[in-house]
């Protein structure tokens, strides 16, 4: 049997990317909208922090992505743990495999007219 561990996010960058050595973390907001049994509309924002481990990709994201940008992310979910004193802390990390900025690029013709 073939298995998969894939997470897709389509959302907006919540704050400028944070650099930690050769890695970058980005907070991404996604919105949910639903109606309850009374027909009332509810909206809620979910926040996910993704980690970019590829040095090349991390450098590009740090230089080109900013708060408010729409982005598309493909990632995998990784669980880990570490010791803090006598306590074991468990973590869930979203590790980026693909990170695309969805900011429209100016047309070459538009740039020539400026």
Secondary structure, 3 states (H helix, E strand, C coil): CCCCCCEEEEEEECCCCEEECCEEEEEEEEEEEEECCCCCEEEEEEEEEEEECCHHHHHHHHHHCCCCCEEEEEEEEEEEEEEECCEEEEEEEEEEEEEEECCCCCCHHHHHHC
